[in-house]
Amino acid sequence: MPIYEYICDHCHEKFELLRSFSKADAPAPCPVCEHEGRRCAVTTFACVSKGAGGETHSVGGGGCASCASGSCAGCKH
């Protein structure tokens, strides 16, 4: 499940919520003023797991789609 970033139209607070794809565009209650916020971005993330042999695999965490795929040719990170 992705983490989405929202912004409140009333107080301009930015906040994040873990939501399913089907609820991504639904208004979200602002944690500061409780007015409705709207989605403005998908937050980047990183995932690390260990294989059966103890090796570590990582995915994401980069600054762009190129970095997330393991190639930093697009943004030079």
Jmol script that loads the backbone (N, CA, C; Angstrom):
load data "model"
ATOM      1  N   MET A   1       0.856  -1.167   0.000  1.00  0.00           N
ATOM      2  CA  MET A   1       0.000   0.000   0.000  1.00  0.00           C
ATOM      3  C   MET A   1       0.905   1.234   0.000  1.00  0.00           C
ATOM      4  N   PRO A   2       0.666   2.178  -0.903  1.00  0.00           N
ATOM      5  CA  PRO A   2       1.518   3.369  -0.989  1.00  0.00           C
ATOM      6  C   PRO A   2       1.177   4.422   0.065  1.00  0.00           C
ATOM      7  N   ILE A   3       2.144   5.287   0.300  1.00  0.00           N
ATOM      8  CA  ILE A   3       1.958   6.437   1.181  1.00  0.00           C
ATOM      9  C   ILE A   3       1.733   7.642   0.275  1.00  0.00           C
ATOM     10  N   TYR A   4       0.635   8.341   0.474  1.00  0.00           N
ATOM     11  CA  TYR A   4       0.307   9.515  -0.318  1.00  0.00           C
ATOM     12  C   TYR A   4       0.489  10.772   0.517  1.00  0.00           C
ATOM     13  N   GLU A   5       0.887  11.849  -0.138  1.00  0.00           N
ATOM     14  CA  GLU A   5       1.036  13.139   0.520  1.00  0.00           C
ATOM     15  C   GLU A   5      -0.189  13.981   0.192  1.00  0.00           C
ATOM     16  N   TYR A   6      -0.727  14.627   1.202  1.00  0.00           N
ATOM     17  CA  TYR A   6      -1.910  15.471   1.060  1.00  0.00           C
ATOM     18  C   TYR A   6      -1.588  16.867   1.549  1.00  0.00           C
ATOM     19  N   ILE A   7      -2.384  17.824   1.095  1.00  0.00           N
ATOM     20  CA  ILE A   7      -2.263  19.197   1.584  1.00  0.00           C
ATOM     21  C   ILE A   7      -3.662  19.699   1.925  1.00  0.00           C
ATOM     22  N   CYS A   8      -3.764  20.382   3.045  1.00  0.00           N
ATOM     23  CA  CYS A   8      -5.038  20.929   3.498  1.00  0.00           C
ATOM     24  C   CYS A   8      -5.263  22.270   2.818  1.00  0.00           C
ATOM     25  N   ASP A   9      -6.426  22.432   2.182  1.00  0.00           N
ATOM     26  CA  ASP A   9      -6.749  23.689   1.516  1.00  0.00           C
ATOM     27  C   ASP A   9      -7.046  24.802   2.514  1.00  0.00           C
ATOM     28  N   HIS A  10      -7.354  24.437   3.750  1.00  0.00           N
ATOM     29  CA  HIS A  10      -7.713  25.433   4.762  1.00  0.00           C
ATOM     30  C   HIS A  10      -6.481  25.998   5.479  1.00  0.00           C
ATOM     31  N   CYS A  11      -5.633  25.117   6.040  1.00  0.00           N
ATOM     32  CA  CYS A  11      -4.475  25.588   6.825  1.00  0.00           C
ATOM     33  C   CYS A  11      -3.131  25.346   6.125  1.00  0.00           C
ATOM     34  N   HIS A  12      -3.148  24.690   4.969  1.00  0.00           N
ATOM     35  CA  HIS A  12      -1.964  24.430   4.144  1.00  0.00           C
ATOM     36  C   HIS A  12      -0.968  23.464   4.787  1.00  0.00           C
ATOM     37  N   GLU A  13      -1.424  22.692   5.742  1.00  0.00           N
ATOM     38  CA  GLU A  13      -0.587  21.658   6.369  1.00  0.00           C
ATOM     39  C   GLU A  13      -0.385  20.518   5.376  1.00  0.00           C
ATOM     40  N   LYS A  14       0.853  20.019   5.270  1.00  0.00           N
ATOM     41  CA  LYS A  14       1.128  18.826   4.461  1.00  0.00           C
ATOM     42  C   LYS A  14       1.179  17.631   5.397  1.00  0.00           C
ATOM     43  N   PHE A  15       0.560  16.521   4.975  1.00  0.00           N
ATOM     44  CA  PHE A  15       0.556  15.313   5.797  1.00  0.00           C
ATOM     45  C   PHE A  15       0.526  14.092   4.899  1.00  0.00           C
ATOM     46  N   GLU A  16       0.889  12.948   5.459  1.00  0.00           N
ATOM     47  CA  GLU A  16       0.960  11.703   4.702  1.00  0.00           C
ATOM     48  C   GLU A  16      -0.017  10.679   5.267  1.00  0.00           C
ATOM     49  N   LEU A  17      -0.547   9.845   4.371  1.00  0.00           N
ATOM     50  CA  LEU A  17      -1.438   8.760   4.775  1.00  0.00           C
ATOM     51  C   LEU A  17      -1.097   7.504   3.987  1.00  0.00           C
ATOM     52  N   LEU A  18      -1.146   6.371   4.659  1.00  0.00           N
ATOM     53  CA  LEU A  18      -1.002   5.069   4.023  1.00  0.00           C
ATOM     54  C   LEU A  18      -2.399   4.668   3.576  1.00  0.00           C
ATOM     55  N   ARG A  19      -2.614   4.578   2.254  1.00  0.00           N
ATOM     56  CA  ARG A  19      -3.952   4.304   1.722  1.00  0.00           C
ATOM     57  C   ARG A  19      -3.880   3.376   0.534  1.00  0.00           C
ATOM     58  N   SER A  20      -4.969   2.669   0.306  1.00  0.00           N
ATOM     59  CA  SER A  20      -5.054   1.809  -0.875  1.00  0.00           C
ATOM     60  C   SER A  20      -5.205   2.683  -2.117  1.00  0.00           C
ATOM     61  N   PHE A  21      -4.892   2.104  -3.278  1.00  0.00           N
ATOM     62  CA  PHE A  21      -5.022   2.836  -4.537  1.00  0.00           C
ATOM     63  C   PHE A  21      -6.441   3.339  -4.739  1.00  0.00           C
ATOM     64  N   SER A  22      -7.421   2.556  -4.338  1.00  0.00           N
ATOM     65  CA  SER A  22      -8.813   2.926  -4.571  1.00  0.00           C
ATOM     66  C   SER A  22      -9.250   4.145  -3.751  1.00  0.00           C
ATOM     67  N   LYS A  23      -8.553   4.462  -2.669  1.00  0.00           N
ATOM     68  CA  LYS A  23      -8.911   5.612  -1.827  1.00  0.00           C
ATOM     69  C   LYS A  23      -7.947   6.780  -1.986  1.00  0.00           C
ATOM     70  N   ALA A  24      -6.998   6.670  -2.913  1.00  0.00           N
ATOM     71  CA  ALA A  24      -5.952   7.687  -3.061  1.00  0.00           C
ATOM     72  C   ALA A  24      -6.491   9.083  -3.318  1.00  0.00           C
ATOM     73  N   ASP A  25      -7.508   9.204  -4.152  1.00  0.00           N
ATOM     74  CA  ASP A  25      -8.029  10.518  -4.518  1.00  0.00           C
ATOM     75  C   ASP A  25      -9.161  11.008  -3.620  1.00  0.00           C
ATOM     76  N   ALA A  26      -9.579  10.208  -2.670  1.00  0.00           N
ATOM     77  CA  ALA A  26     -10.632  10.620  -1.746  1.00  0.00           C
ATOM     78  C   ALA A  26     -10.088  11.688  -0.793  1.00  0.00           C
ATOM     79  N   PRO A  27     -10.894  12.674  -0.425  1.00  0.00           N
ATOM     80  CA  PRO A  27     -10.438  13.683   0.529  1.00  0.00           C
ATOM     81  C   PRO A  27      -9.994  13.021   1.836  1.00  0.00           C
ATOM     82  N   ALA A  28      -9.007  13.635   2.476  1.00  0.00           N
ATOM     83  CA  ALA A  28      -8.475  13.104   3.729  1.00  0.00           C
ATOM     84  C   ALA A  28      -8.558  14.178   4.802  1.00  0.00           C
ATOM     85  N   PRO A  29      -8.929  13.811   6.027  1.00  0.00           N
ATOM     86  CA  PRO A  29      -9.037  14.812   7.090  1.00  0.00           C
ATOM     87  C   PRO A  29      -7.662  15.297   7.545  1.00  0.00           C
ATOM     88  N   CYS A  30      -7.506  16.604   7.606  1.00  0.00           N
ATOM     89  CA  CYS A  30      -6.259  17.209   8.056  1.00  0.00           C
ATOM     90  C   CYS A  30      -6.058  16.920   9.546  1.00  0.00           C
ATOM     91  N   PRO A  31      -4.862  16.469   9.960  1.00  0.00           N
ATOM     92  CA  PRO A  31      -4.635  16.176  11.374  1.00  0.00           C
ATOM     93  C   PRO A  31      -4.546  17.430  12.247  1.00  0.00           C
ATOM     94  N   VAL A  32      -4.402  18.605  11.630  1.00  0.00           N
ATOM     95  CA  VAL A  32      -4.290  19.848  12.400  1.00  0.00           C
ATOM     96  C   VAL A  32      -5.646  20.512  12.594  1.00  0.00           C
ATOM     97  N   CYS A  33      -6.375  20.737  11.492  1.00  0.00           N
ATOM     98  CA  CYS A  33      -7.628  21.492  11.595  1.00  0.00           C
ATOM     99  C   CYS A  33      -8.868  20.666  11.259  1.00  0.00           C
ATOM    100  N   GLU A  34      -8.683  19.431  10.810  1.00  0.00           N
ATOM    101  CA  GLU A  34      -9.748  18.493  10.483  1.00  0.00           C
ATOM    102  C   GLU A  34     -10.566  18.861   9.244  1.00  0.00           C
ATOM    103  N   HIS A  35     -10.134  19.871   8.479  1.00  0.00           N
ATOM    104  CA  HIS A  35     -10.773  20.157   7.190  1.00  0.00           C
ATOM    105  C   HIS A  35     -10.267  19.127   6.188  1.00  0.00           C
ATOM    106  N   GLU A  36     -10.896  19.079   5.027  1.00  0.00           N
ATOM    107  CA  GLU A  36     -10.492  18.108   4.018  1.00  0.00           C
ATOM    108  C   GLU A  36      -9.213  18.527   3.312  1.00  0.00           C
ATOM    109  N   GLY A  37      -8.332  17.542   3.135  1.00  0.00           N
ATOM    110  CA  GLY A  37      -7.112  17.755   2.374  1.00  0.00           C
ATOM    111  C   GLY A  37      -7.211  17.028   1.051  1.00  0.00           C
ATOM    112  N   ARG A  38      -6.395  17.443   0.081  1.00  0.00           N
ATOM    113  CA  ARG A  38      -6.387  16.796  -1.231  1.00  0.00           C
ATOM    114  C   ARG A  38      -5.002  16.218  -1.492  1.00  0.00           C
ATOM    115  N   ARG A  39      -4.986  15.166  -2.292  1.00  0.00           N
ATOM    116  CA  ARG A  39      -3.726  14.486  -2.592  1.00  0.00           C
ATOM    117  C   ARG A  39      -2.868  15.375  -3.480  1.00  0.00           C
ATOM    118  N   CYS A  40      -1.567  15.412  -3.175  1.00  0.00           N
ATOM    119  CA  CYS A  40      -0.672  16.201  -4.009  1.00  0.00           C
ATOM    120  C   CYS A  40       0.511  15.383  -4.514  1.00  0.00           C
ATOM    121  N   ALA A  41       0.845  14.232  -3.908  1.00  0.00           N
ATOM    122  CA  ALA A  41       1.991  13.447  -4.385  1.00  0.00           C
ATOM    123  C   ALA A  41       1.995  12.063  -3.761  1.00  0.00           C
ATOM    124  N   VAL A  42       2.745  11.169  -4.393  1.00  0.00           N
ATOM    125  CA  VAL A  42       3.028   9.861  -3.806  1.00  0.00           C
ATOM    126  C   VAL A  42       4.414   9.984  -3.184  1.00  0.00           C
ATOM    127  N   THR A  43       4.549   9.642  -1.931  1.00  0.00           N
ATOM    128  CA  THR A  43       5.819   9.728  -1.237  1.00  0.00           C
ATOM    129  C   THR A  43       6.722   8.584  -1.668  1.00  0.00           C
ATOM    130  N   THR A  44       8.007   8.876  -1.886  1.00  0.00           N
ATOM    131  CA  THR A  44       8.951   7.824  -2.242  1.00  0.00           C
ATOM    132  C   THR A  44       9.253   6.976  -1.017  1.00  0.00           C
ATOM    133  N   PHE A  45       9.687   5.757  -1.252  1.00  0.00           N
ATOM    134  CA  PHE A  45       9.975   4.862  -0.152  1.00  0.00           C
ATOM    135  C   PHE A  45      11.097   3.928  -0.537  1.00  0.00           C
ATOM    136  N   ALA A  46      11.631   3.237   0.443  1.00  0.00           N
ATOM    137  CA  ALA A  46      12.645   2.217   0.194  1.00  0.00           C
ATOM    138  C   ALA A  46      12.211   0.940   0.892  1.00  0.00           C
ATOM    139  N   CYS A  47      12.565  -0.186   0.306  1.00  0.00           N
ATOM    140  CA  CYS A  47      12.225  -1.479   0.873  1.00  0.00           C
ATOM    141  C   CYS A  47      13.483  -2.344   0.857  1.00  0.00           C
ATOM    142  N   VAL A  48      13.816  -2.929   1.987  1.00  0.00           N
ATOM    143  CA  VAL A  48      14.998  -3.785   2.078  1.00  0.00           C
ATOM    144  C   VAL A  48      14.558  -5.151   2.585  1.00  0.00           C
ATOM    145  N   SER A  49      15.044  -6.207   1.938  1.00  0.00           N
ATOM    146  CA  SER A  49      14.724  -7.558   2.394  1.00  0.00           C
ATOM    147  C   SER A  49      15.966  -8.425   2.310  1.00  0.00           C
ATOM    148  N   LYS A  50      15.959  -9.515   3.048  1.00  0.00           N
ATOM    149  CA  LYS A  50      17.075 -10.455   3.033  1.00  0.00           C
ATOM    150  C   LYS A  50      16.662 -11.713   2.295  1.00  0.00           C
ATOM    151  N   GLY A  51      17.558 -12.202   1.433  1.00  0.00           N
ATOM    152  CA  GLY A  51      17.310 -13.431   0.704  1.00  0.00           C
ATOM    153  C   GLY A  51      17.594 -14.640   1.578  1.00  0.00           C
ATOM    154  N   ALA A  52      17.303 -15.798   1.059  1.00  0.00           N
ATOM    155  CA  ALA A  52      17.497 -17.045   1.800  1.00  0.00           C
ATOM    156  C   ALA A  52      18.954 -17.253   2.203  1.00  0.00           C
ATOM    157  N   GLY A  53      19.895 -16.745   1.397  1.00  0.00           N
ATOM    158  CA  GLY A  53      21.318 -16.889   1.694  1.00  0.00           C
ATOM    159  C   GLY A  53      21.872 -15.753   2.534  1.00  0.00           C
ATOM    160  N   GLY A  54      21.020 -14.841   3.017  1.00  0.00           N
ATOM    161  CA  GLY A  54      21.458 -13.734   3.857  1.00  0.00           C
ATOM    162  C   GLY A  54      21.796 -12.471   3.077  1.00  0.00           C
ATOM    163  N   GLU A  55      21.726 -12.531   1.734  1.00  0.00           N
ATOM    164  CA  GLU A  55      22.033 -11.346   0.936  1.00  0.00           C
ATOM    165  C   GLU A  55      20.933 -10.299   1.098  1.00  0.00           C
ATOM    166  N   THR A  56      21.302  -9.041   0.974  1.00  0.00           N
ATOM    167  CA  THR A  56      20.359  -7.935   1.133  1.00  0.00           C
ATOM    168  C   THR A  56      19.959  -7.403  -0.231  1.00  0.00           C
ATOM    169  N   HIS A  57      18.658  -7.185  -0.413  1.00  0.00           N
ATOM    170  CA  HIS A  57      18.115  -6.610  -1.640  1.00  0.00           C
ATOM    171  C   HIS A  57      17.419  -5.314  -1.264  1.00  0.00           C
ATOM    172  N   SER A  58      17.648  -4.258  -2.022  1.00  0.00           N
ATOM    173  CA  SER A  58      16.944  -3.007  -1.751  1.00  0.00           C
ATOM    174  C   SER A  58      16.257  -2.520  -3.010  1.00  0.00           C
ATOM    175  N   VAL A  59      15.129  -1.858  -2.814  1.00  0.00           N
ATOM    176  CA  VAL A  59      14.342  -1.332  -3.919  1.00  0.00           C
ATOM    177  C   VAL A  59      13.885   0.058  -3.521  1.00  0.00           C
ATOM    178  N   GLY A  60      13.927   0.995  -4.459  1.00  0.00           N
ATOM    179  CA  GLY A  60      13.406   2.339  -4.221  1.00  0.00           C
ATOM    180  C   GLY A  60      14.343   3.180  -3.390  1.00  0.00           C
ATOM    181  N   GLY A  61      13.796   4.241  -2.828  1.00  0.00           N
ATOM    182  CA  GLY A  61      14.559   5.144  -1.998  1.00  0.00           C
ATOM    183  C   GLY A  61      15.292   6.220  -2.778  1.00  0.00           C
ATOM    184  N   GLY A  62      15.217   6.164  -4.099  1.00  0.00           N
ATOM    185  CA  GLY A  62      15.914   7.139  -4.913  1.00  0.00           C
ATOM    186  C   GLY A  62      15.116   8.410  -5.103  1.00  0.00           C
ATOM    187  N   GLY A  63      15.722   9.343  -5.825  1.00  0.00           N
ATOM    188  CA  GLY A  63      15.071  10.611  -6.046  1.00  0.00           C
ATOM    189  C   GLY A  63      14.212  10.658  -7.290  1.00  0.00           C
ATOM    190  N   CYS A  64      14.235   9.600  -8.098  1.00  0.00           N
ATOM    191  CA  CYS A  64      13.431   9.593  -9.312  1.00  0.00           C
ATOM    192  C   CYS A  64      13.195   8.155  -9.761  1.00  0.00           C
ATOM    193  N   ALA A  65      12.438   7.998 -10.814  1.00  0.00           N
ATOM    194  CA  ALA A  65      12.142   6.648 -11.303  1.00  0.00           C
ATOM    195  C   ALA A  65      13.402   5.924 -11.759  1.00  0.00           C
ATOM    196  N   SER A  66      14.358   6.650 -12.330  1.00  0.00           N
ATOM    197  CA  SER A  66      15.600   6.017 -12.762  1.00  0.00           C
ATOM    198  C   SER A  66      16.356   5.438 -11.581  1.00  0.00           C
ATOM    199  N   CYS A  67      16.428   6.193 -10.480  1.00  0.00           N
ATOM    200  CA  CYS A  67      17.134   5.712  -9.289  1.00  0.00           C
ATOM    201  C   CYS A  67      16.440   4.479  -8.706  1.00  0.00           C
ATOM    202  N   ALA A  68      15.114   4.501  -8.706  1.00  0.00           N
ATOM    203  CA  ALA A  68      14.368   3.382  -8.142  1.00  0.00           C
ATOM    204  C   ALA A  68      14.608   2.098  -8.919  1.00  0.00           C
ATOM    205  N   SER A  69      14.945   2.233 -10.202  1.00  0.00           N
ATOM    206  CA  SER A  69      15.199   1.041 -10.998  1.00  0.00           C
ATOM    207  C   SER A  69      16.651   0.594 -10.908  1.00  0.00           C
ATOM    208  N   GLY A  70      17.472   1.324 -10.150  1.00  0.00           N
ATOM    209  CA  GLY A  70      18.872   0.938  -9.964  1.00  0.00           C
ATOM    210  C   GLY A  70      19.825   1.657 -10.884  1.00  0.00           C
ATOM    211  N   SER A  71      19.325   2.495 -11.773  1.00  0.00           N
ATOM    212  CA  SER A  71      20.161   3.262 -12.681  1.00  0.00           C
ATOM    213  C   SER A  71      19.963   4.737 -12.388  1.00  0.00           C
ATOM    214  N   CYS A  72      21.033   5.453 -12.176  1.00  0.00           N
ATOM    215  CA  CYS A  72      20.928   6.882 -11.859  1.00  0.00           C
ATOM    216  C   CYS A  72      21.289   7.761 -13.036  1.00  0.00           C
ATOM    217  N   ALA A  73      21.100   7.272 -14.247  1.00  0.00           N
ATOM    218  CA  ALA A  73      21.430   8.056 -15.437  1.00  0.00           C
ATOM    219  C   ALA A  73      20.534   9.268 -15.591  1.00  0.00           C
ATOM    220  N   GLY A  74      19.304   9.191 -15.095  1.00  0.00           N
ATOM    221  CA  GLY A  74      18.344  10.270 -15.295  1.00  0.00           C
ATOM    222  C   GLY A  74      18.610  11.512 -14.473  1.00  0.00           C
ATOM    223  N   CYS A  75      19.030  11.372 -13.215  1.00  0.00           N
ATOM    224  CA  CYS A  75      19.178  12.545 -12.360  1.00  0.00           C
ATOM    225  C   CYS A  75      20.551  12.661 -11.728  1.00  0.00           C
ATOM    226  N   LYS A  76      21.428  11.750 -11.999  1.00  0.00           N
ATOM    227  CA  LYS A  76      22.817  11.758 -11.534  1.00  0.00           C
ATOM    228  C   LYS A  76      22.965  11.649 -10.018  1.00  0.00           C
ATOM    229  N   HIS A  77      21.994  11.022  -9.336  1.00  0.00           N
ATOM    230  CA  HIS A  77      22.120  10.797  -7.881  1.00  0.00           C
ATOM    231  C   HIS A  77      23.119   9.714  -7.605  1.00  0.00           C
TER     232      HIS A  77
END
end "model"
wireframe off; spacefill off
backbone 0.3
color backbone group
